[in-house]
Amino acid sequence: MTIQRWWRNRESLSRVVCDLLAGEFARLRPGGSPPAHPHRWPETLPLGPDGVGADSLDLLQLASALNEALHLHRSGIEDYLLVHRTVGDWLDVCEAALGRFDGALSFRTSGSTGEGKRCEHPLAALEEEADALAALLSGGAEAPRRVVSVVPAHHIYGFLFTVLLPDRLAVPVVDGRGTSPGGLAAQLGPGDLVIAHPDWWGALLRSGAALPGGVTGTSSTAPCPADTARGVRGIGLARLVEVFGSSETAGLGWRESPDAPFRPFPWWRFGDDGRVTRHLADGTVLSATLQDRLSHDEGGFRPSGRLDTVVQVGGVNVSLAAVQAHLAGHPNVEAAAVRLMRPEEGTRLKAFIIPARNAPPREELYRRLTDWIEATLPAPQRPRALAFGPALPVNGMGKPCDWPLATDR
């Protein structure tokens, strides 16, 4: 089977570009109204105030983000983005630029947490992984007939599984993000391949929906809780393939049982110094420093926690340090601590606040902070429970510790 260049599929190019622009626009306008036509922008839609809603400064940032991701500067025609102002125009510029150079793409870590880090990947490396995934996911009792995605296409997981993989499977892509997990389950059938993340699978379980036979799922962005992985099989999912990786590395390994270690993709070599390396066919050597602790056993590996302060909220990487610094920057806040809620508390962030000396009474402070949080932070970064006190919580050893959710303000 001959596989065309990914960007020659106009629908795939549109999903990548529109998801990237929508994500960048949301970053530029935290707490603001979402762009028009979420998840699917018509090509005639203007990018300016009478369409998506971007002003001249927004357009400059959107063009820069697109240039960075698709390496449009390698073609020398990226400036045309600022001349043309509809979605279709920008797709045309991208298509022309990628026709000159399409050998690399860049993805950002923790895209909703602030600056993030740009991670460049040779297209050949991503295509090699997509080939391996196609072989892995074609091995079930039902041949894949559709890819049903609930993840954005401009992150590395979405690009691999909803852009490169469908071309290799020769199947269409259905965007399921506008439908609830339970509602989407009712629309699935044998041969459907659902591309999702742990929180989505957990929400599907809570919906009480059942799945028809022959549906396969994938999960990535974080290890899927064992109870969730077992639970979705209990409601009819034929296979759940977990892929572990990062924006820096793409996929590192996969597994089908929550009790098993991840099986490394064969091209990776794991060093004792926390680095991984990979050799491409053209002699290029790729290497990256892992952000997760890995324990190796049984010919595979098991994640054992992050080495940094990034957690998962709604399938999105969120930097606790970035949110904490943001809260501490409020004039009525002396200091702040931020943590992910315990499982019995919820799945969002919580914050402990030391009020500044000039802070208003507690109820007024709570109102000010919650309004400010809504206006200045994207949804995954917003603490949903605030506690207050004269000092940050510490344990008997004087080290930072957890705190219960506040029962009052």
Disulfide bonds with the S-S distance in Angstrom:
none
